[in-house]
Amino acid sequence: MSVWLPQHVDAFRTAMRRLLASPVNTLLSLLAIGVALALPAGGQMLVNNALQLARNSAPTPQISLFMKLDAAGSASEDIETRLQHHPDVKVARFIPREETLARMKTREGLADVIEALPKNPFPDAFVVLPVDDRPEAMERLADDLRTLPGVAQVQLDSDWARRLEALLKIGRTGVLLLALLLGVGLVAITFNTIRLQVMTRRAEIELSRLLGATDAFIRRPFTYFGIMLGLAGGVTAWLIVAAATWWLGAPIAEFAKLYSIDFTLHPLSALDSTLLLIVAAVLGWLGASLSLRQHLGDN
C-alpha cells in the first residue's frame, strides 16, 4: 500500500503534465469531446423539460365510473366510501344523476328531448383522479374499479398519457442512439490521442522497460491521461449545455408568457450531470485501454 499510492499519485501528476504540455492540442481535443457529449446531454435536458411542459399543460387524467341505472343510493354511498379509502385514488368526486340531468337540460337542442323521456336516463357517476397517472397504473386502477359492486362501466381517460409516453420513448431512444454514436467518436478521439502519446514517447518506454519497469507502471500515466481527458471533456460538455440553457432561457420564458404557460427551462439535473461525468471518464478510460493494448504491444 505504501508503494501503490505514491505510484498512482506520480502517474496522475505525469498525466496532468502531459495534458498541460500541449495546451492547444488539449483544448482542441476537449472541444471535440465536449461537443460530442453536449449533444446527447442537451437532448436529455430537452426531453426532461418537454416532459415537465407536457405534464403542466396537459389535462389532468381521470377515470369516469358509472353506476348501474337500477343501483340504489346506498350502493353509490358505499362506492364513494371505498374510493375515499382506496390507496391509488387521489380524489373522487360524486356526480349524482340529478345533477347530470340538470346539466344536460341546459344544452341547446337537448332540453325538449330530455323532457320527453319518462325517467332520468343518466346514472350516478364518479370522477376519479389517480395518484399515479401513468397509463399502466391507470389501467390497473380501472380494472380494480370494474370489480366494485353496482358499477356498470369504467371509462379510462389515458389517451393523452399514452401519446405522451410514446413521444417521450421516441425522444429517449433518439438521445440514446445519439449518445452511442458520439460515444464511439469520443473513444476514437481518446484512442488516437493516446496513440500519439505512445508514438512520441517510444524511446522513453523502451528505456523504462530496460530498467525493469512493468507494463502496469508504463500504462498507468497513459490510462490516467485518457480518464482525465474524458472527464475534462465531460466538464466541457456540461458547460456547453449550461451555457445553452442560459442562452435559451430568456426567449423560451418570453414564449411561454405569450401563451400563458408556467414554464422555465431547467438545466441538467444533478443525477444527469453526475452520469455525464462518469460516462465521459469511462469512455476516456476505454479509449486509452484499447489504444494501449494495440500500440504498447508493438514496442
Phi and psi restraints in degrees (value plus and minus 20) as a CYANA .aco file:
   2 SER   PHI     -88.2   -48.2
   2 SER   PSI     -43.8    -3.8
   3 VAL   PHI    -112.9   -72.9
   3 VAL   PSI     -57.0   -17.0
   4 TRP   PHI     -81.9   -41.9
   4 TRP   PSI     -67.9   -27.9
   5 LEU   PHI     -83.9   -43.9
   5 LEU   PSI     -67.9   -27.9
   6 PRO   PHI     -80.8   -40.8
   6 PRO   PSI     -54.1   -14.1
   7 GLN   PHI     -84.2   -44.2
   7 GLN   PSI     -62.8   -22.8
   8 HIS   PHI     -89.8   -49.8
   8 HIS   PSI     -57.9   -17.9
   9 VAL   PHI     -83.1   -43.1
   9 VAL   PSI     -62.0   -22.0
  10 ASP   PHI     -86.1   -46.1
  10 ASP   PSI     -60.1   -20.1
  11 ALA   PHI     -84.1   -44.1
  11 ALA   PSI     -59.1   -19.1
  12 PHE   PHI     -83.7   -43.7
  12 PHE   PSI     -64.0   -24.0
  13 ARG   PHI     -85.1   -45.1
  13 ARG   PSI     -59.4   -19.4
  14 THR   PHI     -82.2   -42.2
  14 THR   PSI     -63.8   -23.8
  15 ALA   PHI     -83.1   -43.1
  15 ALA   PSI     -59.6   -19.6
  16 MET   PHI     -84.6   -44.6
  16 MET   PSI     -61.7   -21.7
  17 ARG   PHI     -83.1   -43.1
  17 ARG   PSI     -58.5   -18.5
  18 ARG   PHI     -87.7   -47.7
  18 ARG   PSI     -56.2   -16.2
  19 LEU   PHI     -83.5   -43.5
  19 LEU   PSI     -63.3   -23.3
  20 LEU   PHI    -100.3   -60.3
  20 LEU   PSI     -34.9     5.1
  21 ALA   PHI     -89.1   -49.1
  21 ALA   PSI     -50.0   -10.0
  22 SER   PHI    -147.0  -107.0
  22 SER   PSI      58.9    98.9
  23 PRO   PHI     -82.8   -42.8
  23 PRO   PSI     -55.1   -15.1
  24 VAL   PHI     -86.8   -46.8
  24 VAL   PSI     -69.2   -29.2
  25 ASN   PHI     -82.0   -42.0
  25 ASN   PSI     -60.9   -20.9
  26 THR   PHI     -83.4   -43.4
  26 THR   PSI     -63.1   -23.1
  27 LEU   PHI     -83.2   -43.2
  27 LEU   PSI     -62.6   -22.6
  28 LEU   PHI     -85.0   -45.0
  28 LEU   PSI     -60.2   -20.2
  29 SER   PHI     -84.3   -44.3
  29 SER   PSI     -62.0   -22.0
  30 LEU   PHI     -84.9   -44.9
  30 LEU   PSI     -58.8   -18.8
  31 LEU   PHI     -84.7   -44.7
  31 LEU   PSI     -62.5   -22.5
  32 ALA   PHI     -83.2   -43.2
  32 ALA   PSI     -66.1   -26.1
  33 ILE   PHI     -86.8   -46.8
  33 ILE   PSI     -61.6   -21.6
  34 GLY   PHI     -82.2   -42.2
  34 GLY   PSI     -63.8   -23.8
  35 VAL   PHI     -85.2   -45.2
  35 VAL   PSI     -61.7   -21.7
  36 ALA   PHI     -81.2   -41.2
  36 ALA   PSI     -60.5   -20.5
  37 LEU   PHI    -101.6   -61.6
  37 LEU   PSI     -46.9    -6.9
  38 ALA   PHI     -87.6   -47.6
  38 ALA   PSI     -50.2   -10.2
  39 LEU   PHI     -84.4   -44.4
  39 LEU   PSI     -74.5   -34.5
  40 PRO   PHI     -88.1   -48.1
  40 PRO   PSI     -54.0   -14.0
  41 ALA   PHI     -84.7   -44.7
  41 ALA   PSI     -62.4   -22.4
  42 GLY   PHI     -84.8   -44.8
  42 GLY   PSI     -57.1   -17.1
  43 GLY   PHI     -82.8   -42.8
  43 GLY   PSI     -61.4   -21.4
  44 GLN   PHI     -84.2   -44.2
  44 GLN   PSI     -59.9   -19.9
  45 MET   PHI     -82.0   -42.0
  45 MET   PSI     -62.0   -22.0
  46 LEU   PHI     -87.7   -47.7
  46 LEU   PSI     -57.8   -17.8
  47 VAL   PHI     -82.9   -42.9
  47 VAL   PSI     -63.8   -23.8
  48 ASN   PHI     -82.3   -42.3
  48 ASN   PSI     -61.2   -21.2
  49 ASN   PHI     -89.9   -49.9
  49 ASN   PSI     -55.9   -15.9
  50 ALA   PHI     -84.1   -44.1
  50 ALA   PSI     -58.1   -18.1
  51 LEU   PHI     -83.8   -43.8
  51 LEU   PSI     -63.5   -23.5
  52 GLN   PHI     -82.0   -42.0
  52 GLN   PSI     -64.4   -24.4
  53 LEU   PHI     -83.2   -43.2
  53 LEU   PSI     -62.5   -22.5
  54 ALA   PHI     -84.4   -44.4
  54 ALA   PSI     -61.6   -21.6
  55 ARG   PHI     -90.1   -50.1
  55 ARG   PSI     -50.5   -10.5
  56 ASN   PHI     -96.0   -56.0
  56 ASN   PSI     -54.2   -14.2
  57 SER   PHI    -118.1   -78.1
  57 SER   PSI     -39.4     0.6
  58 ALA   PHI     -96.6   -56.6
  58 ALA   PSI     133.1   173.1
  59 PRO   PHI     -85.0   -45.0
  59 PRO   PSI     130.2   170.2
  60 THR   PHI     -88.2   -48.2
  60 THR   PSI     104.2   144.2
  61 PRO   PHI     -87.4   -47.4
  61 PRO   PSI     124.2   164.2
  62 GLN   PHI    -167.2  -127.2
  62 GLN   PSI     143.8   183.8
  63 ILE   PHI    -141.2  -101.2
  63 ILE   PSI     108.0   148.0
  64 SER   PHI    -120.1   -80.1
  64 SER   PSI     107.6   147.6
  65 LEU   PHI    -137.4   -97.4
  65 LEU   PSI     102.8   142.8
  66 PHE   PHI    -133.1   -93.1
  66 PHE   PSI     110.3   150.3
  67 MET   PHI    -101.8   -61.8
  67 MET   PSI     144.1   184.1
  68 LYS   PHI     -89.7   -49.7
  68 LYS   PSI     128.6   168.6
  69 LEU   PHI     -82.5   -42.5
  69 LEU   PSI     -53.2   -13.2
  70 ASP   PHI    -112.6   -72.6
  70 ASP   PSI      -8.8    31.2
  71 ALA   PHI     -91.5   -51.5
  71 ALA   PSI     117.8   157.8
  72 ALA   PHI     -95.3   -55.3
  72 ALA   PSI     142.8   182.8
  73 GLY   PHI     -82.7   -42.7
  73 GLY   PSI     -51.1   -11.1
  74 SER   PHI     -85.7   -45.7
  74 SER   PSI     -50.3   -10.3
  75 ALA   PHI     -86.0   -46.0
  75 ALA   PSI     -61.4   -21.4
  76 SER   PHI     -85.5   -45.5
  76 SER   PSI     -58.1   -18.1
  77 GLU   PHI     -85.5   -45.5
  77 GLU   PSI     -58.3   -18.3
  78 ASP   PHI     -85.5   -45.5
  78 ASP   PSI     -61.5   -21.5
  79 ILE   PHI     -84.6   -44.6
  79 ILE   PSI     -60.3   -20.3
  80 GLU   PHI     -81.8   -41.8
  80 GLU   PSI     -61.1   -21.1
  81 THR   PHI     -84.4   -44.4
  81 THR   PSI     -61.9   -21.9
  82 ARG   PHI     -84.5   -44.5
  82 ARG   PSI     -61.4   -21.4
  83 LEU   PHI     -86.3   -46.3
  83 LEU   PSI     -57.7   -17.7
  84 GLN   PHI     -85.1   -45.1
  84 GLN   PSI     -46.7    -6.7
  85 HIS   PHI    -124.4   -84.4
  85 HIS   PSI     -14.8    25.2
  86 HIS   PHI     -95.8   -55.8
  86 HIS   PSI     110.1   150.1
  87 PRO   PHI     -87.1   -47.1
  87 PRO   PSI     -43.5    -3.5
  88 ASP   PHI    -116.4   -76.4
  88 ASP   PSI     -17.5    22.5
  89 VAL   PHI    -123.7   -83.7
  89 VAL   PSI     103.7   143.7
  90 LYS   PHI    -103.3   -63.3
  90 LYS   PSI     -71.6   -31.6
  91 VAL   PHI    -161.7  -121.7
  91 VAL   PSI     120.1   160.1
  92 ALA   PHI    -151.1  -111.1
  92 ALA   PSI     100.7   140.7
  93 ARG   PHI    -132.5   -92.5
  93 ARG   PSI     106.3   146.3
  94 PHE   PHI    -106.0   -66.0
  94 PHE   PSI     112.0   152.0
  95 ILE   PHI    -139.1   -99.1
  95 ILE   PSI      82.0   122.0
  96 PRO   PHI     -86.6   -46.6
  96 PRO   PSI     134.5   174.5
  97 ARG   PHI     -82.9   -42.9
  97 ARG   PSI     -50.5   -10.5
  98 GLU   PHI     -85.8   -45.8
  98 GLU   PSI     -58.8   -18.8
  99 GLU   PHI     -85.0   -45.0
  99 GLU   PSI     -60.2   -20.2
 100 THR   PHI     -84.1   -44.1
 100 THR   PSI     -61.9   -21.9
 101 LEU   PHI     -82.6   -42.6
 101 LEU   PSI     -63.8   -23.8
 102 ALA   PHI     -85.4   -45.4
 102 ALA   PSI     -57.9   -17.9
 103 ARG   PHI     -88.5   -48.5
 103 ARG   PSI     -58.1   -18.1
 104 MET   PHI     -89.4   -49.4
 104 MET   PSI     -49.2    -9.2
 105 LYS   PHI     -87.7   -47.7
 105 LYS   PSI     -42.5    -2.5
 106 THR   PHI    -102.8   -62.8
 106 THR   PSI     -30.4     9.6
 107 ARG   PHI     -94.0   -54.0
 107 ARG   PSI     116.4   156.4
 108 GLU   PHI     -85.2   -45.2
 108 GLU   PSI     107.7   147.7
 109 GLY   PHI      70.3   110.3
 109 GLY   PSI     -29.7    10.3
 110 LEU   PHI    -123.6   -83.6
 110 LEU   PSI     -39.7     0.3
 111 ALA   PHI     -78.9   -38.9
 111 ALA   PSI     -68.2   -28.2
 112 ASP   PHI     -85.7   -45.7
 112 ASP   PSI     -57.6   -17.6
 113 VAL   PHI     -85.3   -45.3
 113 VAL   PSI     -63.6   -23.6
 114 ILE   PHI     -88.9   -48.9
 114 ILE   PSI     -56.4   -16.4
 115 GLU   PHI     -83.4   -43.4
 115 GLU   PSI     -49.7    -9.7
 116 ALA   PHI     -98.3   -58.3
 116 ALA   PSI     -33.6     6.4
 117 LEU   PHI     -94.5   -54.5
 117 LEU   PSI     123.6   163.6
 118 PRO   PHI     -89.7   -49.7
 118 PRO   PSI     -48.2    -8.2
 119 LYS   PHI    -170.8  -130.8
 119 LYS   PSI     151.5   191.5
 120 ASN   PHI     -85.4   -45.4
 120 ASN   PSI      97.8   137.8
 121 PRO   PHI    -107.5   -67.5
 121 PRO   PSI     -21.5    18.5
 122 PHE   PHI    -119.0   -79.0
 122 PHE   PSI     121.5   161.5
 123 PRO   PHI    -110.7   -70.7
 123 PRO   PSI     146.3   186.3
 124 ASP   PHI     -84.5   -44.5
 124 ASP   PSI     129.4   169.4
 125 ALA   PHI    -164.0  -124.0
 125 ALA   PSI     141.7   181.7
 126 PHE   PHI    -152.0  -112.0
 126 PHE   PSI     120.3   160.3
 127 VAL   PHI    -127.9   -87.9
 127 VAL   PSI      98.7   138.7
 128 VAL   PHI    -131.4   -91.4
 128 VAL   PSI     107.7   147.7
 129 LEU   PHI    -122.9   -82.9
 129 LEU   PSI     100.4   140.4
 130 PRO   PHI     -99.0   -59.0
 130 PRO   PSI     136.6   176.6
 131 VAL   PHI     -88.5   -48.5
 131 VAL   PSI     -64.2   -24.2
 132 ASP   PHI    -129.8   -89.8
 132 ASP   PSI      96.1   136.1
 133 ASP   PHI    -115.7   -75.7
 133 ASP   PSI      -4.3    35.7
 134 ARG   PHI     -89.8   -49.8
 134 ARG   PSI     126.5   166.5
 135 PRO   PHI     -75.2   -35.2
 135 PRO   PSI     -64.3   -24.3
 136 GLU   PHI     -87.8   -47.8
 136 GLU   PSI     -55.6   -15.6
 137 ALA   PHI     -89.2   -49.2
 137 ALA   PSI     -59.5   -19.5
 138 MET   PHI     -86.2   -46.2
 138 MET   PSI     -56.5   -16.5
 139 GLU   PHI     -85.6   -45.6
 139 GLU   PSI     -60.3   -20.3
 140 ARG   PHI     -83.4   -43.4
 140 ARG   PSI     -62.2   -22.2
 141 LEU   PHI     -84.5   -44.5
 141 LEU   PSI     -62.5   -22.5
 142 ALA   PHI     -81.7   -41.7
 142 ALA   PSI     -62.3   -22.3
 143 ASP   PHI     -82.6   -42.6
 143 ASP   PSI     -56.1   -16.1
 144 ASP   PHI     -88.3   -48.3
 144 ASP   PSI     -60.2   -20.2
 145 LEU   PHI     -89.3   -49.3
 145 LEU   PSI     -47.9    -7.9
 146 ARG   PHI     -86.0   -46.0
 146 ARG   PSI     -41.2    -1.2
 147 THR   PHI    -105.1   -65.1
 147 THR   PSI     -26.4    13.6
 148 LEU   PHI     -89.8   -49.8
 148 LEU   PSI     123.1   163.1
 149 PRO   PHI     -88.4   -48.4
 149 PRO   PSI     117.8   157.8
 150 GLY   PHI      67.3   107.3
 150 GLY   PSI     -22.8    17.2
 151 VAL   PHI    -106.8   -66.8
 151 VAL   PSI     105.5   145.5
 152 ALA   PHI    -112.5   -72.5
 152 ALA   PSI     -59.5   -19.5
 153 GLN   PHI    -172.2  -132.2
 153 GLN   PSI     124.4   164.4
 154 VAL   PHI    -144.7  -104.7
 154 VAL   PSI      99.7   139.7
 155 GLN   PHI    -126.9   -86.9
 155 GLN   PSI     104.3   144.3
 156 LEU   PHI    -119.7   -79.7
 156 LEU   PSI     103.9   143.9
 157 ASP   PHI    -124.4   -84.4
 157 ASP   PSI      57.6    97.6
 158 SER   PHI    -148.1  -108.1
 158 SER   PSI      -6.9    33.1
 159 ASP   PHI     -81.1   -41.1
 159 ASP   PSI     -62.8   -22.8
 160 TRP   PHI     -83.7   -43.7
 160 TRP   PSI     -56.3   -16.3
 161 ALA   PHI     -86.9   -46.9
 161 ALA   PSI     -57.8   -17.8
 162 ARG   PHI     -85.3   -45.3
 162 ARG   PSI     -62.9   -22.9
 163 ARG   PHI     -83.3   -43.3
 163 ARG   PSI     -60.8   -20.8
 164 LEU   PHI     -83.3   -43.3
 164 LEU   PSI     -65.1   -25.1
 165 GLU   PHI     -83.1   -43.1
 165 GLU   PSI     -58.4   -18.4
 166 ALA   PHI     -84.9   -44.9
 166 ALA   PSI     -63.9   -23.9
 167 LEU   PHI     -84.8   -44.8
 167 LEU   PSI     -61.5   -21.5
 168 LEU   PHI     -86.8   -46.8
 168 LEU   PSI     -54.7   -14.7
 169 LYS   PHI     -84.0   -44.0
 169 LYS   PSI     -61.5   -21.5
 170 ILE   PHI     -82.5   -42.5
 170 ILE   PSI     -63.9   -23.9
 171 GLY   PHI     -82.6   -42.6
 171 GLY   PSI     -65.3   -25.3
 172 ARG   PHI     -85.6   -45.6
 172 ARG   PSI     -59.5   -19.5
 173 THR   PHI     -84.2   -44.2
 173 THR   PSI     -61.5   -21.5
 174 GLY   PHI     -83.1   -43.1
 174 GLY   PSI     -61.7   -21.7
 175 VAL   PHI     -84.6   -44.6
 175 VAL   PSI     -61.3   -21.3
 176 LEU   PHI     -84.2   -44.2
 176 LEU   PSI     -63.4   -23.4
 177 LEU   PHI     -82.7   -42.7
 177 LEU   PSI     -63.4   -23.4
 178 LEU   PHI     -83.2   -43.2
 178 LEU   PSI     -60.6   -20.6
 179 ALA   PHI     -84.0   -44.0
 179 ALA   PSI     -59.8   -19.8
 180 LEU   PHI     -84.9   -44.9
 180 LEU   PSI     -64.7   -24.7
 181 LEU   PHI     -84.5   -44.5
 181 LEU   PSI     -66.6   -26.6
 182 LEU   PHI     -94.1   -54.1
 182 LEU   PSI     -45.9    -5.9
 183 GLY   PHI     -84.2   -44.2
 183 GLY   PSI     -58.3   -18.3
 184 VAL   PHI     -82.5   -42.5
 184 VAL   PSI     -59.3   -19.3
 185 GLY   PHI     -83.2   -43.2
 185 GLY   PSI     -59.3   -19.3
 186 LEU   PHI     -84.5   -44.5
 186 LEU   PSI     -62.7   -22.7
 187 VAL   PHI     -80.6   -40.6
 187 VAL   PSI     -60.3   -20.3
 188 ALA   PHI     -84.4   -44.4
 188 ALA   PSI     -60.2   -20.2
 189 ILE   PHI     -83.1   -43.1
 189 ILE   PSI     -67.1   -27.1
 190 THR   PHI     -84.9   -44.9
 190 THR   PSI     -60.1   -20.1
 191 PHE   PHI     -77.5   -37.5
 191 PHE   PSI     -68.3   -28.3
 192 ASN   PHI     -89.3   -49.3
 192 ASN   PSI     -57.4   -17.4
 193 THR   PHI     -84.3   -44.3
 193 THR   PSI     -64.3   -24.3
 194 ILE   PHI     -86.4   -46.4
 194 ILE   PSI     -56.7   -16.7
 195 ARG   PHI     -79.4   -39.4
 195 ARG   PSI     -64.0   -24.0
 196 LEU   PHI     -85.2   -45.2
 196 LEU   PSI     -57.7   -17.7
 197 GLN   PHI     -82.4   -42.4
 197 GLN   PSI     -62.6   -22.6
 198 VAL   PHI     -85.6   -45.6
 198 VAL   PSI     -62.7   -22.7
 199 MET   PHI     -83.7   -43.7
 199 MET   PSI     -61.0   -21.0
 200 THR   PHI     -94.9   -54.9
 200 THR   PSI     -37.4     2.6
 201 ARG   PHI    -135.6   -95.6
 201 ARG   PSI       7.8    47.8
 202 ARG   PHI     -80.5   -40.5
 202 ARG   PSI     -65.4   -25.4
 203 ALA   PHI     -83.8   -43.8
 203 ALA   PSI     -60.1   -20.1
 204 GLU   PHI     -83.4   -43.4
 204 GLU   PSI     -58.2   -18.2
 205 ILE   PHI     -87.7   -47.7
 205 ILE   PSI     -63.5   -23.5
 206 GLU   PHI     -81.7   -41.7
 206 GLU   PSI     -62.1   -22.1
 207 LEU   PHI     -84.7   -44.7
 207 LEU   PSI     -60.2   -20.2
 208 SER   PHI     -82.3   -42.3
 208 SER   PSI     -57.8   -17.8
 209 ARG   PHI     -89.1   -49.1
 209 ARG   PSI     -58.3   -18.3
 210 LEU   PHI     -84.2   -44.2
 210 LEU   PSI     -50.0   -10.0
 211 LEU   PHI    -104.3   -64.3
 211 LEU   PSI     -19.0    21.0
 212 GLY   PHI      77.9   117.9
 212 GLY   PSI      -8.6    31.4
 213 ALA   PHI     -88.3   -48.3
 213 ALA   PSI     118.1   158.1
 214 THR   PHI     -98.9   -58.9
 214 THR   PSI     143.4   183.4
 215 ASP   PHI     -81.5   -41.5
 215 ASP   PSI     -57.6   -17.6
 216 ALA   PHI     -83.3   -43.3
 216 ALA   PSI     -59.6   -19.6
 217 PHE   PHI     -84.9   -44.9
 217 PHE   PSI     -60.3   -20.3
 218 ILE   PHI     -91.0   -51.0
 218 ILE   PSI     -58.8   -18.8
 219 ARG   PHI     -92.8   -52.8
 219 ARG   PSI     -49.1    -9.1
 220 ARG   PHI     -75.5   -35.5
 220 ARG   PSI     -69.0   -29.0
 221 PRO   PHI     -83.0   -43.0
 221 PRO   PSI     -55.8   -15.8
 222 PHE   PHI     -87.7   -47.7
 222 PHE   PSI     -58.4   -18.4
 223 THR   PHI     -84.3   -44.3
 223 THR   PSI     -65.3   -25.3
 224 TYR   PHI     -81.9   -41.9
 224 TYR   PSI     -56.3   -16.3
 225 PHE   PHI     -80.2   -40.2
 225 PHE   PSI     -66.5   -26.5
 226 GLY   PHI     -83.7   -43.7
 226 GLY   PSI     -62.8   -22.8
 227 ILE   PHI     -83.8   -43.8
 227 ILE   PSI     -64.9   -24.9
 228 MET   PHI     -86.5   -46.5
 228 MET   PSI     -56.7   -16.7
 229 LEU   PHI     -84.5   -44.5
 229 LEU   PSI     -64.6   -24.6
 230 GLY   PHI     -85.2   -45.2
 230 GLY   PSI     -63.2   -23.2
 231 LEU   PHI     -84.7   -44.7
 231 LEU   PSI     -63.4   -23.4
 232 ALA   PHI     -84.2   -44.2
 232 ALA   PSI     -55.9   -15.9
 233 GLY   PHI     -84.9   -44.9
 233 GLY   PSI     -56.0   -16.0
 234 GLY   PHI     -84.6   -44.6
 234 GLY   PSI     -60.9   -20.9
 235 VAL   PHI     -82.8   -42.8
 235 VAL   PSI     -61.0   -21.0
 236 THR   PHI     -81.4   -41.4
 236 THR   PSI     -62.8   -22.8
 237 ALA   PHI     -82.0   -42.0
 237 ALA   PSI     -62.2   -22.2
 238 TRP   PHI     -82.3   -42.3
 238 TRP   PSI     -61.2   -21.2
 239 LEU   PHI     -85.1   -45.1
 239 LEU   PSI     -57.8   -17.8
 240 ILE   PHI     -83.8   -43.8
 240 ILE   PSI     -66.1   -26.1
 241 VAL   PHI     -85.3   -45.3
 241 VAL   PSI     -61.1   -21.1
 242 ALA   PHI     -82.8   -42.8
 242 ALA   PSI     -62.2   -22.2
 243 ALA   PHI     -84.7   -44.7
 243 ALA   PSI     -60.9   -20.9
 244 ALA   PHI     -84.6   -44.6
 244 ALA   PSI     -59.9   -19.9
 245 THR   PHI     -82.6   -42.6
 245 THR   PSI     -64.4   -24.4
 246 TRP   PHI     -84.2   -44.2
 246 TRP   PSI     -61.3   -21.3
 247 TRP   PHI     -86.6   -46.6
 247 TRP   PSI     -59.4   -19.4
 248 LEU   PHI    -103.8   -63.8
 248 LEU   PSI     -33.7     6.3
 249 GLY   PHI     -78.9   -38.9
 249 GLY   PSI     -67.6   -27.6
 250 ALA   PHI     -85.3   -45.3
 250 ALA   PSI     -71.0   -31.0
 251 PRO   PHI     -84.0   -44.0
 251 PRO   PSI     -54.5   -14.5
 252 ILE   PHI     -89.2   -49.2
 252 ILE   PSI     -59.1   -19.1
 253 ALA   PHI     -83.5   -43.5
 253 ALA   PSI     -59.4   -19.4
 254 GLU   PHI     -85.9   -45.9
 254 GLU   PSI     -61.1   -21.1
 255 PHE   PHI     -82.6   -42.6
 255 PHE   PSI     -64.3   -24.3
 256 ALA   PHI     -84.1   -44.1
 256 ALA   PSI     -55.6   -15.6
 257 LYS   PHI     -86.5   -46.5
 257 LYS   PSI     -57.6   -17.6
 258 LEU   PHI     -83.1   -43.1
 258 LEU   PSI     -52.5   -12.5
 259 TYR   PHI    -120.4   -80.4
 259 TYR   PSI      -8.3    31.7
 260 SER   PHI      36.6    76.6
 260 SER   PSI      24.4    64.4
 261 ILE   PHI    -129.8   -89.8
 261 ILE   PSI     110.9   150.9
 262 ASP   PHI    -105.4   -65.4
 262 ASP   PSI      72.7   112.7
 263 PHE   PHI    -167.4  -127.4
 263 PHE   PSI     116.4   156.4
 264 THR   PHI    -152.4  -112.4
 264 THR   PSI     113.6   153.6
 265 LEU   PHI     -93.0   -53.0
 265 LEU   PSI      99.8   139.8
 266 HIS   PHI    -119.8   -79.8
 266 HIS   PSI     124.9   164.9
 267 PRO   PHI     -94.7   -54.7
 267 PRO   PSI    -196.2  -156.2
 268 LEU   PHI     -79.5   -39.5
 268 LEU   PSI     119.5   159.5
 269 SER   PHI     -90.9   -50.9
 269 SER   PSI     147.4   187.4
 270 ALA   PHI     -81.9   -41.9
 270 ALA   PSI     -58.0   -18.0
 271 LEU   PHI     -86.0   -46.0
 271 LEU   PSI     -66.4   -26.4
 272 ASP   PHI     -85.2   -45.2
 272 ASP   PSI     -57.2   -17.2
 273 SER   PHI     -84.9   -44.9
 273 SER   PSI     -64.1   -24.1
 274 THR   PHI     -83.3   -43.3
 274 THR   PSI     -62.9   -22.9
 275 LEU   PHI     -82.7   -42.7
 275 LEU   PSI     -59.0   -19.0
 276 LEU   PHI     -79.6   -39.6
 276 LEU   PSI     -66.7   -26.7
 277 LEU   PHI     -87.1   -47.1
 277 LEU   PSI     -59.8   -19.8
 278 ILE   PHI     -85.1   -45.1
 278 ILE   PSI     -65.8   -25.8
 279 VAL   PHI     -83.1   -43.1
 279 VAL   PSI     -60.7   -20.7
 280 ALA   PHI     -81.9   -41.9
 280 ALA   PSI     -64.4   -24.4
 281 ALA   PHI     -85.4   -45.4
 281 ALA   PSI     -60.7   -20.7
 282 VAL   PHI     -85.6   -45.6
 282 VAL   PSI     -62.4   -22.4
 283 LEU   PHI     -85.4   -45.4
 283 LEU   PSI     -58.0   -18.0
 284 GLY   PHI     -82.8   -42.8
 284 GLY   PSI     -62.7   -22.7
 285 TRP   PHI     -83.4   -43.4
 285 TRP   PSI     -60.7   -20.7
 286 LEU   PHI     -84.1   -44.1
 286 LEU   PSI     -65.0   -25.0
 287 GLY   PHI     -81.9   -41.9
 287 GLY   PSI     -61.3   -21.3
 288 ALA   PHI     -86.1   -46.1
 288 ALA   PSI     -62.1   -22.1
 289 SER   PHI     -83.8   -43.8
 289 SER   PSI     -63.0   -23.0
 290 LEU   PHI     -84.8   -44.8
 290 LEU   PSI     -61.2   -21.2
 291 SER   PHI     -86.7   -46.7
 291 SER   PSI     -62.4   -22.4
 292 LEU   PHI     -86.4   -46.4
 292 LEU   PSI     -58.4   -18.4
 293 ARG   PHI     -81.6   -41.6
 293 ARG   PSI     -56.2   -16.2
 294 GLN   PHI    -102.7   -62.7
 294 GLN   PSI     -64.0   -24.0
 295 HIS   PHI    -115.8   -75.8
 295 HIS   PSI     -48.8    -8.8
 296 LEU   PHI     -92.3   -52.3
 296 LEU   PSI     -45.1    -5.1
 297 GLY   PHI     -90.0   -50.0
 297 GLY   PSI     -37.8     2.2
 298 ASP   PHI    -106.7   -66.7
 298 ASP   PSI     -29.2    10.8
